[in-house]
Amino acid sequence: LNRSYLCSLFKQHMQVSIQDYLIHYRINKACEMMGNVELSIADISRSVGYYDALLFSKMFKKVKGSSPKHYRVEIQAQLQNDSQKSIQQIEEEHLFYSGFSL
């Protein structure tokens, strides 16, 4: 299977490039881990395949509009305000409002 052909098929089917899909997938997985305060931002970045924490922070901010640290603070505040919601529910709402879903 030719690489460029695979990329064009993927984009045609998913409406997004493989690279953009992978970036969003990794960042969304990182968001799921943000509720675990025992994990450092560096631990989370490595867990989703970013071994350079600076690159992770840059990509995270590009996708989510805030730094990983600020995002974590927001998640913690939302969880405290609404202990009924899970992190997954909050993230689903965030994805809905940002216009991107996996």
N, C-alpha and C positions, 0 to 999 in steps of 0.2 A: 504494500500500500504506500503510495507516494505521500510524503509529508505535507506538501502543499494541498494535495487533494483532500487529505484527512482534515486539514485545517479549514478548508472551504466547506466541506460537508458539516463539520461541527458548527461552524458559524451559521450556516444556512438553517440547521436544525434548532440550535440553541439561541440564535440571535445575539450571540456574544462570542468573541474569540476564545480560544482555548486558554491563552495566557490570562485574559481578564477573568474568565471563569475560575481558574485556579487561584488567582489572587483573592477574589471574593470568597471562595470556598475556605481558604486558609484564614482569612481575617474573620469570617463568621465562626469558624471553629475556635479561634482565639477568643472571640467574644463569649462563647459558651463557657470558656475556662475562667473568665475574668471574675466570676463570683467566688471562686476558690481563692481566698486571700492568702492561703499558705503557699500558693505558687507565685513566684516573682514574675514580672513582665518578661524578663530574660528567659525564664523557664518556659513560659507560654510561647514566646517567639520561637524558641528551639523546638518545641513540641509540634509546631505547625510548619516547620521547615525553613525558618529564617534563622540562620546562625549568626547573622549580623543584626544586633538589636537596633542599631541606627536605621538600617534599611527597613526593618520591621515597623519601627515607629513612623517612618516616612510613608510607607504603604498603608499602614493603619489609618493615619490621618487623611490620606488621599481618599480612602474608601469611606470612612466613618465621619470625617469632618472634625475629629478631635483626636488628641493624643491618647495612647493606650492608658496612661495614668489618669487623665481627665475622664475618659470613658468609664474606667473602673470606679472612680469616685461617683459618677452619675448613676451607675448601676447600683452601687451600695446605697445611695440615697433613695433611689426608687424602691429598692427592696425594703428599706426601713419604713418608707411611707406606705407601702402596700405589701405587707407580709403575706398576703394571699397569693400574690403572683410569683411564679417561678422565673428564673433568669431566662429560660427558653421563651416564655410568654412575652417578657419585656423585649427580648431580641426579635421575636416575630413582629411585634408592633413597630420596632425601630426599622426593620427591613421593609415593612409595608409602607411606612412613611417615607423611606429613602427611595422607594421605587424599584428596589432590586430584591428578587427572591431566588432561592435555589430550589 
